[in-house]
Amino acid sequence: MGSLYYGNDEGTFLVSHRKALSHHMPTNHFHSTYEFYYLMSGQREFFIKDRTMVLNGGDIIIISPNILHRTTNAEMPKHERLIVNIHENYMTSVNESYREILHPLFERDYIIVKGSELDRPSVEVLAHAIMQEVQERKPGFEMYAQTLILQLLITCCRHMKQKSPEPLEFPSIKHERISEIVCYINNHYMEKLSLDLLAEKFYVSPYHVSRFFKEATGFTFVEYLNSVRIKEAKKLLVRSSMKVNLISQKVGFGSVTHFGRVFKFVTGHQPLYYRKSK
């Protein structure tokens, strides 16, 4: 129905706007930038870290770096959304006081602001101004668009400081049960895990674990487990000098060759790419 996309060469600032009748993210998703996701209209199911939630038109979610997430169709698949990915450096390079203003972003894995609690017209003005800058690409458009997204981030953080977040409800009992399994995987990814083991631990059949896991998260069990392991491996590659074969063992892979194949599939790069870019 319509789309707009811009990404700089460094991958540190991206803007994506889309109107669609239906859309399922084809792959798992985590990245080294903050993601600002504004659902302008429609409804989306959003899996993030260990749970699934439903976003409605006007809602905003801001996701910290390296947090696994995925969106899928909800009851109303037609939607419009704006996504901006921005590196933390942009938030602190202008003035160190930004870190204090944006503190809620740095202390949480994600924050959600309901559209009913925001000044929606002001948000719409800023969102459309970002899209206009990217579309027209006048001199300095990237810097100008960054100042606009910072205004949106500050608006959301002001809201978080003024209002305590309400507990999120699960869409169903099924989603709540799968969330327990996801939390277990997040805490035990380095161990040998299987559908049979999870089924036995959570008193449900392997068939139902497999089926409901996919329905609730958008991932298959293997997709999710591999994504968590690769996400943790990527952090070790960037932050430590540990050898690749030891990292593969530490995150739960029995074979360094298999680890390399999965790593390339999930990230698009070989493991040493992140060691070289350290």
TIKETOR-639312 format. One record per residue: residue number from 1; x, y, z of N, C-alpha, C in turn. Coordinates in steps of 0.02 Angstrom, whole numbers, plus 32768, in hexadecimal, padded with zeros to 4 digits. Atoms other than C-alpha are relative to their C-alpha. Example, Ala and Ser with C-alpha at 12.3 -4.5 7.8 and 13.67 -1.06 7.14 Angstrom:
BEGIN
1 802D 7FC5 8000 8267 7F1F 8186 802D 803C 8000 .
2 7FD6 7FC5 7FFD 82AC 7FCB 8165 7FD9 8037 8025 .
//
This chain:
BEGIN
1 8029 7FC3 8000 8000 8000 8000 802B 803F 8000 .
2 7FD6 7FC5 8000 8094 8074 8015 8036 7FF8 8034 .
3 7FC9 8007 7FD1 813F 807C 8068 8034 8036 7FF3 .
4 7FCA 7FCF 8003 81D2 80EF 808C 8038 7FE4 802A .
5 7FC8 801C 7FDA 8280 80BA 80C2 803E 8029 7FF5 .
6 7FBE 7FE1 8003 8325 810C 80EB 802C 7FE0 8035 .
7 7FCF 8018 7FD0 83C0 80C3 813E 8044 801A 7FEE .
8 7FBD 7FE7 8011 846C 8111 814C 8031 7FC6 7FF8 .
9 7FCF 8034 8010 8509 80B1 811B 8017 7FDB 803F .
10 7FE7 801F 7FC3 853A 808E 81D0 7FCC 7FD4 8022 .
11 8035 8027 7FE0 8492 8041 81FC 7FED 801B 8045 .
12 800D 7FE3 7FBE 8482 80B8 828F 7FC2 802D 8002 .
13 803D 7FD8 8003 83EA 811A 8253 7FD6 7FE9 7FC5 .
14 802D 801A 8034 8357 80D0 81F4 7FBA 8019 800D .
15 8046 7FEC 7FFD 82A8 810C 81CE 7FD8 7FD5 7FCF .
16 8029 802B 802A 8221 8099 818A 7FB6 800E 800E .
17 8048 7FF5 7FFA 816B 80C5 816A 7FDD 7FD1 7FD0 .
18 8024 802F 802B 80EE 8048 8127 7FB6 8001 800F .
19 8047 8010 7FFC 8035 8038 8103 7FF7 7FBB 7FE0 .
20 8006 8043 801B 8003 7F83 80EA 7FBC 7FE1 8013 .
21 803D 8026 7FF1 7F69 7F15 80E0 800E 7FC7 8030 .
22 7FED 8038 7FD6 7FC7 7E8A 8137 804C 7FFA 7FFF .
23 7FB7 8009 8000 8079 7E65 816E 8015 7FD5 803C .
24 7FDE 8027 7FCD 80D9 7DE0 81CF 804A 800B 7FF8 .
25 7FB8 7FFC 8005 818F 7E03 81F7 801B 7FBC 7FEE .
26 7FEA 8042 8017 81E6 7D76 8198 8035 7FDF 802B .
27 7FCA 801C 7FD8 8277 7D61 8211 8001 8020 8045 .
28 7FF5 7FE4 7FBE 82AA 7D7D 82C4 8026 8042 7FFA .
29 7FE9 7FBC 8007 82E7 7E2A 82EC 801F 8019 8041 .
30 7FE1 7FD9 7FCA 8365 7E7D 8360 8039 8027 7FE0 .
31 7FCF 7FD4 801F 83E0 7F08 833E 8022 802A 8036 .
32 7FD7 7FDB 7FD0 845F 7F7B 8390 7FE7 8048 800A .
33 801C 7FBD 7FF8 83F0 8016 8388 7FC1 7FFE 802A .
34 8042 7FFA 7FE2 835A 8054 83E8 7FCC 8003 7FC7 .
35 8035 7FFF 8033 82B8 803A 8388 7FC3 8024 801C .
36 803E 7FDC 7FF1 8228 80B5 838E 7FCB 7FE8 7FD0 .
37 8035 801D 802A 818A 805F 834E 7FBF 8023 8011 .
38 803F 7FDB 7FF8 80F0 80CB 8336 7FCB 7FE1 7FD3 .
39 8038 801D 8027 8051 8070 8301 7FCE 8038 7FF3 .
40 8029 7FC6 8011 7FF5 80FB 82A7 7FB7 7FED 7FF9 .
41 8045 8018 8005 7F59 8093 8284 8000 7FB5 7FFC .
42 8006 8048 8003 7F1A 7FE1 828D 8012 7FDF 8042 .
43 7FF1 8028 7FC5 7F4F 7F5A 8305 8036 7FCD 7FEF .
44 7FCA 8030 800B 7FEA 7EEB 8318 800C 7FD7 803F .
45 7FE7 8028 7FC9 801F 7E5A 8384 804C 8009 8001 .
46 7FB9 7FF0 7FF8 80CC 7E7F 83C8 801E 7FD2 8034 .
47 7FDB 8028 7FD1 813E 7DFE 8415 8042 8023 8010 .
48 7FC2 7FE0 7FEC 81CD 7E47 8479 801C 7FDF 803F .
49 7FD9 801E 7FCB 824C 7DF0 84E9 7FE1 7FBF 801A .
50 801D 803D 7FE4 81D7 7D76 8541 7FB4 8000 8000 .
51 8049 7FFD 7FFE 8123 7DA7 851F 7FE4 801F 7FC0 .
52 8024 7FE5 8039 80A3 7DD3 849B 7FCC 8032 8019 .
53 8031 7FCD 7FEE 8038 7E70 84A3 7FDF 8019 7FC0 .
54 8024 7FE4 8039 7FBB 7EC7 8431 8007 804C 8002 .
55 7FFC 7FB7 8007 7FDF 7F79 83F5 7FC6 8018 7FD6 .
56 8036 7FE1 8025 7F53 7FE9 83B7 8017 8043 7FE4 .
57 7FEE 7FC1 8020 7F58 8084 8349 800C 8037 8033 .
58 7FED 7FCB 7FD2 7FB0 8111 83A4 8033 7FEA 8033 .
59 7FD0 8019 7FCF 801B 80A1 8412 8047 8005 7FE7 .
60 7FB8 7FFB 800F 80D8 80B5 8419 8025 7FCE 802B .
61 7FD4 802B 7FDA 8159 8035 844D 8048 8012 7FED .
62 7FBA 7FF1 800C 8212 805C 8461 8029 7FC7 801D .
63 7FDD 803D 7FEF 8288 7FC7 8465 804B 800D 8005 .
64 7FB8 7FF9 7FF6 8339 7FC3 84A9 8028 7FD4 7FD0 .
65 7FD7 802A 802C 83CA 7F7B 8444 8003 7FB7 8017 .
66 7FF6 8048 7FF5 83DB 7EBE 8434 7FC8 7FDF 8028 .
67 803B 8021 7FE3 832C 7E96 8472 7FD9 7FE0 7FC7 .
68 8021 8025 8035 82D9 7E10 8409 7FB6 8015 7FFB .
69 8046 7FEE 8008 8232 7E43 83BE 7FE8 7FEE 7FBA .
70 801E 8012 8040 81BB 7E1D 8331 7FB6 8016 8000 .
71 8047 7FED 8006 8113 7E5E 82F2 7FDD 7FD2 7FCF .
72 8029 8029 802C 8087 7DFB 82A4 7FBA 801F 7FFC .
73 8043 7FE7 8008 7FD5 7E19 826B 7FD6 7FF4 803E .
74 8033 8008 7FCC 7F4D 7E35 82EC 7FBD 7FF8 7FDD .
75 8043 8009 801D 7E91 7E2F 82D1 7FF3 8030 7FC7 .
76 8005 7FCF 8036 7E9D 7ECC 8266 8044 8006 7FDE .
77 7FBD 8001 801E 7F31 7EA9 81F2 8014 8041 7FDC .
78 7FF1 7FC2 8022 7F23 7F4E 8193 801D 8032 8033 .
79 7FE0 7FD4 7FD0 7F99 7FCB 81E5 802F 8032 7FDD .
80 7FCD 7FD0 8015 800D 805F 81D2 802F 800A 803B .
81 7FD1 7FF8 7FC9 80AC 8070 8236 803F 8025 7FE9 .
82 7FC0 7FDE 800B 814A 80D8 8245 8033 7FE2 8030 .
83 7FCA 801A 7FD7 81ED 808C 8283 803D 802C 7FF6 .
84 7FC0 7FDD 8003 828A 80EE 82AD 8032 7FDA 802B .
85 7FCA 801E 7FDA 832A 8097 82E1 8038 8034 8007 .
86 7FCE 7FCC 7FF3 83AA 8109 8333 8031 7FE7 8034 .
87 7FCB 8017 7FD2 8450 80E5 8388 8002 802D 803D .
88 7FFC 7FDB 7FC1 8469 811A 843C 802D 803D 7FFA .
89 7FD2 7FC8 8006 84F8 818B 8407 7FDD 8041 7FEB .
90 8024 7FC4 8016 847D 8201 83B3 7FDB 8021 803B .
91 8026 7FE5 7FC8 8420 8215 8458 802C 8026 8031 .
92 7FD4 7FE2 7FCE 84B9 824A 84BB 8035 802E 7FE2 .
93 7FCA 7FD9 801F 852A 82A0 843C 7FF4 804B 8003 .
94 800F 7FB8 8000 84D0 8348 843D 800C 801E 8045 .
95 7FFB 7FE6 7FBC 84C9 835D 84FA 7FF9 7FC5 8030 .
96 8001 8038 7FD1 84ED 82E5 8589 7FBE 7FFF 8028 .
97 803E 7FFD 7FDA 844C 8320 85DD 7FC9 7FD5 7FE0 .
98 8030 802C 8020 83EE 82B8 855C 7FFA 7FBE 8025 .
99 8001 8040 7FDD 8420 821D 85BF 7FD1 8002 803C .
100 802D 7FF9 7FC7 83C3 825E 8657 7FB7 8005 7FE9 .
101 8044 7FF8 8019 832A 8291 85F2 7FE5 7FBE 7FE6 .
102 8015 803F 801F 8325 81EA 8597 800D 7FC4 802D .
103 7FEF 8036 7FD1 834C 8183 8633 7FD2 7FC4 7FFB .
104 802B 803C 8005 82B1 8113 8622 8014 7FD0 7FC9 .
105 7FEB 802B 8037 82F6 80D2 857D 803C 7FD5 8014 .
106 7FC2 8022 7FF0 839D 80A1 85C9 7FF8 7FCD 8038 .
107 8008 802E 7FC7 8357 8043 865F 7FCE 7FC8 7FF2 .
108 8033 8033 800F 82D3 7FD8 8608 800E 7FDF 7FBD .
109 7FFA 8023 8040 82CF 7F57 857D 7FD2 801E 7FCC .
110 802F 7FDF 802D 823A 7FB0 8531 7FCF 8029 8029 .
111 8036 7FDB 7FE0 81B7 8031 855A 7FC6 8005 7FCE .
112 803D 7FFA 8029 8104 803D 851A 7FD9 803C 8017 .
113 802A 7FC6 7FF0 809F 80DC 8512 7FC0 7FFA 7FD8 .
114 8040 8008 8022 7FE7 80CD 84EA 7FEC 8042 7FDE .
115 8014 7FC5 8026 7FA3 8143 8467 7FCD 802B 8024 .
116 8034 7FDB 7FDC 7F12 8174 84D8 801D 802D 8036 .
117 7FE1 7FD9 7FCA 7F8E 81BD 8555 802E 8036 7FE6 .
118 7FD3 7FD0 801F 7FF1 8228 84DA 7FDA 8039 7FDF .
119 801B 7FCB 802A 7FD5 82CC 8481 8007 7FE9 7FB8 .
120 7FFC 8022 8041 7FAD 826F 83E0 800E 8031 7FC6 .
121 7FF2 7FD2 8037 7FA8 8308 836C 8049 8016 7FFC .
122 7FBA 7FEC 7FFF 8057 833E 83A3 802D 7FC8 7FE7 .
123 7FDA 803A 8016 809A 828E 8388 7FFA 7FF9 7FB4 .
124 800C 8006 8048 804B 8289 82DB 8028 8034 7FD9 .
125 7FDB 7FCB 8023 809B 832F 82AA 804A 7FEE 7FFB .
126 7FB9 8013 8001 8149 82F2 82DC 800D 7FC4 7FD3 .
127 7FF8 803C 8029 8131 8248 8289 7FFF 8011 7FB5 .
128 8005 7FED 8046 80FB 8295 81E4 803A 802D 7FEA .
129 7FC6 7FD6 8011 8189 8314 81EC 803D 7FD5 7FF3 .
130 7FC9 802F 800C 8206 8284 81FA 7FFA 7FE1 7FBB .
131 800A 801F 8041 81BA 822F 8163 800B 8031 7FC7 .
132 7FF7 7FCD 8034 81BA 82D1 8100 804B 800E 7FF5 .
133 7FB8 7FF5 8006 8273 82EE 8126 8022 7FC8 7FD8 .
134 7FE1 803A 8021 82A1 823E 80ED 7FEB 7FFE 7FB6 .
135 8018 8002 8044 8236 824D 8051 8020 8036 7FD5 .
136 7FE6 7FC9 8027 8277 82F6 801A 804D 8002 7FFE .
137 7FB7 8006 7FFB 832C 82DB 8053 8024 8042 7FEE .
138 7FDE 7FC0 8009 835C 8392 8056 8041 7FFF 8027 .
139 7FC0 7FFE 7FDC 840B 83C2 8095 7FF4 7FFF 804C .
140 8007 8006 7FB7 841B 838E 814C 7FC4 7FDA 8017 .
141 803F 8021 7FED 837D 8323 8149 800A 7FCC 8037 .
142 7FF5 8034 7FCE 83CB 8296 81B0 8006 801F 8046 .
143 7FF7 7FDF 7FC0 8400 830B 823C 7FBD 801D 8018 .
144 8040 7FE2 7FEE 8357 8363 8238 7FD0 7FCA 8017 .
145 802D 8037 7FEC 82F8 82BE 823F 8013 7FE5 8044 .
146 7FEA 8018 7FBF 8362 828A 82D4 7FE8 802E 8038 .
147 801A 7FD3 7FCC 832F 8326 8333 7FB6 7FF5 800B .
148 8048 800D 7FFA 8279 82FB 8310 7FF3 7FC1 8028 .
149 800B 803E 7FDB 8288 8248 8350 8014 800A 8049 .
150 7FEE 7FF1 7FBB 82E0 828B 83EB 7FC6 8022 8025 .
151 803B 7FE0 7FE1 8248 82F8 840B 7FCB 7FCB 8012 .
152 8031 8035 7FF1 81D9 825E 8400 8017 7FD5 803B .
153 7FE5 8027 7FC8 824B 81FC 8475 7FF9 8025 8042 .
154 8007 7FD8 7FC3 824B 8289 84F3 7FB7 8002 8016 .
155 8048 8000 7FF1 818C 8292 84E9 7FED 7FC0 8024 .
156 8011 8041 7FE2 817F 81D8 8511 801F 7FF9 8045 .
157 7FDE 8007 7FBF 81FE 81E1 859F 7FE1 802E 8034 .
158 8024 7FD4 7FD2 81A6 8276 85ED 7FC2 7FDD 801A .
159 803D 8023 7FEE 8108 8210 85EC 800F 7FC8 8032 .
160 7FEF 8037 7FD4 815F 817B 863E 8012 8018 8046 .
161 7FEE 7FE5 7FBF 81A2 81E9 86CA 7FC3 801A 8027 .
162 803C 7FE4 7FE0 80F7 8234 86EC 7FCD 7FCB 8013 .
163 8033 8033 7FF7 8093 8193 86E6 801F 7FBC 8007 .
164 7FE6 8044 7FF7 80BB 80E6 872A 7FE1 7FD3 7FCB .
165 801B 802C 8034 80A9 8062 86A2 7FCE 7FCE 801D .
166 8032 8030 7FEA 800E 7FF6 86B1 8018 7FBA 7FED .
167 7FEC 8044 8011 8029 7F39 86B8 7FE1 7FEB 7FBD .
168 8018 8015 8042 8019 7EEE 860A 7FD9 7FBF 8007 .
169 8029 803C 7FFF 7F91 7E6E 85F0 8014 7FD3 7FC6 .
170 7FF4 802F 8036 7FB0 7DD0 858C 7FC1 7FFB 7FD5 .
171 803B 8007 802B 7F3F 7DBC 84F4 7FD5 7FC4 8012 .
172 8026 803C 7FEE 7F0C 7D0F 8534 8028 7FD7 8032 .
173 7FDE 802F 7FD2 7F37 7C85 85B1 8038 7FDC 7FDB .
174 7FCD 8021 8028 7F96 7C30 8524 803F 802B 7FFC .
175 7FC7 7FD3 8004 8006 7CC8 8510 8025 8004 8043 .
176 7FE1 7FFD 7FBE 8025 7CCE 85CB 802A 7FC1 800D .
177 7FDC 803F 7FF6 8057 7C16 85CE 803F 7FFD 7FD5 .
178 7FC4 8000 802B 80CD 7C2A 853A 8034 8031 801A .
179 7FD1 7FD0 7FE4 811A 7CC1 858F 802B 7FDF 8036 .
180 7FDA 8024 7FCE 814D 7C4F 861E 8037 7FD5 7FE0 .
181 7FD0 8029 8024 81A2 7BDB 85A2 8038 802B 7FE3 .
182 7FCE 7FD3 801D 81F9 7C6C 854B 8030 8019 8036 .
183 7FD5 7FE9 7FC9 823A 7CAD 85F2 8031 7FC9 8013 .
184 7FD4 8038 7FEF 8280 7C00 8616 8038 7FFA 7FCC .
185 7FCD 8003 8035 82D9 7BFD 856D 8032 8039 8008 .
186 7FD4 7FC7 7FF8 831F 7CAC 858C 8034 7FF5 8038 .
187 7FD4 800C 7FC6 836B 7C70 8631 802A 7FC1 7FFA .
188 7FDD 8040 8005 83A6 7BC4 85F7 8018 7FF1 7FB8 .
189 7FEE 800A 8046 83D7 7BDE 8540 8044 7FDD 7FF8 .
190 7FBD 801E 8005 8489 7BA3 8565 7FFF 7FB4 800D .
191 8006 8047 7FF2 8448 7AF6 8596 7FE3 7FDC 7FC4 .
192 801D 8028 8035 840D 7A68 8528 7FB3 8003 8007 .
193 8048 7FF7 7FFD 8357 7A92 8502 7FDF 7FDD 7FC4 .
194 8027 8021 8035 82D3 7A36 849D 7FB7 8009 800E .
195 8049 7FFD 7FF6 8218 7A37 8482 7FEA 7FCC 8034 .
196 8012 8034 7FD0 820C 7994 84E3 800F 8015 8047 .
197 7FED 7FEA 7FBD 8268 79DD 8578 7FD0 8036 8019 .
198 802E 7FCB 7FEC 81FA 7A79 857A 7FBA 7FE5 800D .
199 8042 801E 7FF8 815C 7A12 8564 7FFA 7FDC 8044 .
200 8000 8024 7FC0 818A 79A6 85F9 8000 8030 803B .
201 7FFA 7FD0 7FC9 81B8 7A3B 8666 7FC0 8027 800B .
202 803C 7FD6 7FFA 811A 7A9C 8640 7FBF 7FD9 7FF8 .
203 803A 802C 7FFE 80A3 7A07 863C 7FD1 800B 7FC4 .
204 8027 7FFA 803D 806B 7A17 8588 8022 7FD7 7FCA .
205 7FE3 802B 8033 8086 79AF 84EC 802F 8028 7FD3 .
206 7FD2 7FDE 802F 8116 79D7 8474 7FDB 8020 7FC6 .
207 8027 7FE5 8038 8095 79F2 83EB 7FE3 8043 8013 .
208 8020 7FC1 7FEC 803B 7A78 844E 8034 8036 800F .
209 7FCB 7FCF 7FF7 80DE 7ACC 8482 8014 801E 7FBD .
210 7FEB 7FE9 8042 8112 7AD6 83CC 7FCC 802C 7FDF .
211 8036 7FDB 8022 806A 7B11 838B 7FF3 8043 8022 .
212 8011 7FC3 7FDD 8043 7B91 8412 803A 8031 8003 .
213 7FC6 7FD5 7FFF 80F5 7BD3 8417 8002 802B 7FC1 .
214 8000 7FDC 8040 80EB 7C02 835F 7FC6 8032 7FFE .
215 803B 7FD4 8002 803C 7C4C 8372 800A 803D 802C .
216 7FFB 7FCA 7FCF 8069 7CB4 840A 803A 802F 7FF4 .
217 7FC4 7FD6 8007 8116 7CF4 83DA 8011 8012 7FB8 .
218 7FEB 7FF6 8046 8123 7CE9 831C 803E 7FD9 7FEE .
219 7FC3 8028 800A 81BF 7C7C 8332 7FEF 7FB6 8007 .
220 7FFF 8046 7FED 81D4 7BC2 8329 802F 7FFA 803D .
221 7FD6 800A 7FC6 8228 7B7B 83C4 804A 8005 7FED .
222 7FB9 8000 8015 82CD 7B5E 8366 8015 8046 7FEB .
223 7FF0 7FBB 8015 82C8 7C0D 8318 800F 802B 803D .
224 7FF9 7FD5 7FC5 82B2 7C5D 83C2 803F 7FEE 8027 .
225 7FC5 8016 7FDA 8336 7BF4 841B 8040 8016 7FDD .
226 7FC5 7FEB 8026 83B5 7C15 8391 800A 804B 8004 .
227 7FFA 7FB7 7FFE 838F 7CCF 8393 801A 8018 8043 .
228 7FE8 7FED 7FBD 83A9 7CDC 844F 804A 7FF0 8007 .
229 7FB9 8014 7FFB 844D 7C7C 8445 802D 802D 7FD6 .
230 7FD7 7FD6 802B 848E 7CE4 83B4 8004 8048 801C .
231 7FFF 7FBD 7FE1 845C 7D86 840A 8033 8004 8038 .
232 7FD0 8001 7FC9 84C1 7D55 84A3 8047 7FF7 7FE6 .
233 7FBD 800A 801D 8553 7D1A 8437 801A 8042 7FE3 .
234 7FEB 7FC0 801D 8556 7DC1 83DD 8019 8030 8035 .
235 7FEA 7FD5 7FC9 8564 7E1D 8483 8046 7FEB 8018 .
236 7FBE 8018 7FEA 85F7 7DAF 84B6 8036 8010 7FCD .
237 7FD0 7FEF 8033 864D 7DCC 8410 8015 8049 8003 .
238 7FF3 7FB8 7FFF 8640 7E88 8422 8023 8014 8042 .
239 7FEA 7FE8 7FBE 8664 7E95 84DD 803A 7FD9 801E .
240 7FCB 8029 7FE3 86E7 7E0D 84FB 8032 7FEB 7FCB .
241 7FCE 801B 802E 8781 7DBD 84AF 7FFC 7FB4 7FFF .
242 8009 8048 7FFE 873D 7D0D 84C8 8000 7FE3 7FB9 .
243 7FFC 801F 8041 8762 7C97 8437 7FBB 7FE9 7FE8 .
244 8041 8010 801D 86D4 7C6E 83BF 7FE7 7FBB 8016 .
245 8016 8043 7FEE 86D3 7BB4 83E8 7FE7 7FFD 8048 .
246 8017 7FFE 7FBB 86C2 7BDA 84A2 7FBD 8024 8007 .
247 8040 7FDD 7FFF 8637 7C56 8481 7FC8 7FD3 7FE9 .
248 8034 802D 801A 85D8 7BD5 841A 7FEB 7FCE 8035 .
249 8011 802F 7FCA 85E1 7B5B 84AC 7FDB 8024 8038 .
250 801E 7FDB 7FC8 85B4 7BE0 852C 7FB7 800F 7FF5 .
251 8046 7FEF 800E 8512 7C0C 84D4 7FD5 7FC4 7FED .
252 802A 803C 8008 84DB 7B58 84BC 8008 7FD9 7FC0 .
253 7FF7 8026 803E 851B 7B1D 8413 8033 7FC8 800B .
254 7FD3 8038 7FF9 856A 7A71 840D 8036 7FFE 7FCC .
255 7FD1 8000 8037 85C6 7A92 836A 800E 8047 7FEA .
256 7FEE 7FBD 8016 8626 7B2E 8339 7FEE 800B 7FB7 .
257 8015 7FFB 8046 85FF 7B09 8282 7FB6 8012 7FFB .
258 8048 7FF1 8000 8544 7B07 82A5 7FF4 8047 801B .
259 8004 7FBC 7FE5 855A 7BA5 830D 800D 8034 7FCA .
260 7FEF 7FD1 8036 85AC 7BFC 8279 7FC9 8006 7FCD .
261 8037 7FFE 8031 8520 7BCB 8202 7FC4 8026 801A .
262 803A 7FDE 7FE3 8497 7C04 8278 800E 804A 800A .
263 7FED 7FBA 7FF6 84F4 7CA5 82A2 7FF9 8027 7FC0 .
264 8004 7FDE 8041 8502 7CD2 81EA 7FB7 8007 7FEA .
265 8046 7FFD 8014 844A 7CA9 81CD 7FDA 8036 8027 .
266 8025 7FD0 7FD5 840D 7D14 8260 8018 8047 7FF5 .
267 7FE5 7FBC 8002 8482 7DAA 824F 8014 8018 7FBB .
268 7FE8 7FEE 8042 84B8 7DA4 8199 804B 8006 7FFC .
269 7FB7 7FFA 7FFE 856F 7DA2 81CE 801F 7FC3 8023 .
270 7FDA 8031 7FDB 85F3 7D28 8209 8011 801C 8045 .
271 7FF2 7FE7 7FBC 861C 7D32 82C4 8039 8032 8005 .
272 7FC6 7FD4 7FFA 86C6 7D84 82AA 7FF3 8047 7FE6 .
273 8012 7FBD 8018 8671 7E17 8253 7FF8 802F 803C .
274 800C 7FD6 7FC4 863E 7E57 8300 803F 8008 802A .
275 7FC0 7FF9 7FDC 86E8 7E35 834B 802B 8035 7FDE .
276 7FD9 7FCF 8025 873A 7E9D 82C1 7FE5 8046 8008 .
277 801F 7FBD 7FFC 86BE 7F2B 82D6 7FFF 801A 8046 .
278 8001 7FEC 7FB9 86DB 7F33 8391 8025 8042 8009 .
//
